[in-house]
Amino acid sequence: MTPFGERLRALRQARGVTQKQMAAAIGVSAAYLSALEHGRRGRPSWVLIQKVIGYFNVIWDEAEELQRLAETYHPRAVVDTAGLSPKATELANLLAVTIDRLDEAEIESLIEDVRRAASRSAVRTATVRTAALRTGGPGRRASR
């Protein structure tokens, strides 16, 4: 099961709705909805996500969470490390061969570590871009 599938099922069950009822309401088959919940289907479309949000009448943070979970929905994740450093490839391979032996607490800790690192990286990238724009460096558009 993926985090999106888990959240979708929790919303459905909390409201006492069957897969068949929900599927009919949003225009998909119950089999497709089951496969989505169990992580046996590809990423749901933007349109389907909007139908789910509308069906459950969720707003703000809850709607954003569903969209974020859907955007990262990959039941069979593949990491392409071509062009990355040897350490990045080592990390991807190590995770691939050990993830099934990690407990939920260890997985959560790794997720938080990666999110923090990605956030720091995004801040550094934004800072470099802003500095480049101020100084007329790379990324600045030419005047017409």
N, C-alpha and C positions, 0 to 999 in steps of 0.2 A: 504494500500500500504506500502511496506517496503522501506527503503532507497535504496536498490539495485534496486527494481522495479522502483522507482521514477527516479533514475539515468539512468537506461536502457531506459525508455520512453523518457527522456529528450534528450539523445544521438540520439535516433531514430528520434524523431520529429525535432531536430535541423538539421538533414541531409535530411529531407523530405522523409523518408522511411516508408512505411506502415508495419504493423505487418506481413502481408502476404509475402511481399517481403523479409523482414529480415528472417522470419522463413524458407522460401525456401532456402535462401542462407546459413544458418547455420545448416540446416538439422533437424528442429523440426517443429511441427505443429503451425499454427497461434494461435490455441486455447491454446496450452502450453505456448507460448510466452505471450499471454494475461494474463493467470493465473499467470505467473511469475511476470509480471508487477504489478498485483493487489495483490500479496501476498497470492495467493490461492494454491501455490505449494510449495513443500519442497525446500531445499537448492539446487541451481544449481551445477552440477558437475564441477570439475576442467576443464575437456575437454570442456564443454559448455562455461565456462568463457573465455577460451583461444580462442574459436571460435568467441565470441562476441568481444574480444579485437582485434582479427585479422580483423573481419568484419568492425569495425569502424576505424581500423588502428590507435589505440591510443597507446601512448608510455609513458614510465616513470611514472610520478606522476598520470596521469589519469588512466593508466593501474593498478597501485598499488591501487588506490582508488577503482576501480571496484572489484579487488580481495578482498580487505578488506571488502567492503560492502557485497560481496557474502559470505565470511567466517562468517559474523555475521548475515546472513540471516536466521531469524527464524520468520515466520509469526505468530506462536502461541508459544511464548517463555514460557518456564517452568523453574522455578528456583528450583533446588534441594538443600535444606538447611540442609539435613541430615548431621550430624557431625559438623555443624557450630555452632557458638554461638547463644544464644537466641536473641541477638541484630541483628544478621544477618538475622535470621528468621523474626523478627519484621519488618526490613527494606523491605524484599521481600514481606511480606504480605501487608504492608502499601502501597507500590508501586502498587501492584496488585489491591487494592480496590480504589485507588485514581487517577491512571494515566489518566483515562478518563475525569477527572475534571481539569487537568492541561492545561494551554495554551502553545503555542509553545515556548514562551520565558522562561517559567518555566522549560519546558522539556529540552531545550537547556542548561540552567544553570545546571540542574542536570546531564546531560550528561558530561558536562565539569568538574564538580566536581568529578564524578566517574572516568573519564579518568585521572585527575590529581592524585587522590588517587591511582589508579592502577599503574601509572607511578612511583610514590614515592615508592610503595610497590615493584615493579620490581627492582628499584635501590637498595633498602635495601637488597633484596634477593640476588642480584648479588654481593653486597659488602660482605655479610656473606659467600657466597660460595668462593669468592676469598680469604678472610681471612682464611677460613678453609683449602683451598689448600696450602696456604703459610705456615701454621703452622702444616700441616699434620693431620688436624682434619677430621671430617666426610666428605665423598665424595672423599677423596684422594685415588688413586689407589695404590695398593701394588706394590713394586718393584719386578722384577723377577730375 
